[in-house]
Amino acid sequence: MNILWMQSGGCSGCTLSFLGLEEMDLLSWSQEMDLNWLWHPSLTEHSSDETQAILQDVISGKIPLDIFCLEGSVVMGPNNSG
């Protein structure tokens, strides 16, 4: 399953909790769940160009997206412009 994890407004607490899994290590859990990490702010090492290409491929449907996680609050700009 392809998973895309984006960071929004927040303190990365969800990521820290996720990385602190006690039942099994993250790598083993990801393999058991058959997760393909397309992008995660703390787990992947893609350059900004690679990340943009992945996002474009997801948007166009070239890469199917099974799980989308948005960590943190949804940030709004002034007068709801964000």
Buried (B, 14 or more C-beta within 10 A) or exposed (E): EBBBBEBEEEEBEBBEEBEEEEEEEBEEEBEEEEBEBBBBEEBBEBEEEEBEBBBEBBEEEEBEBEEEEEBBEEEEEEEEEE
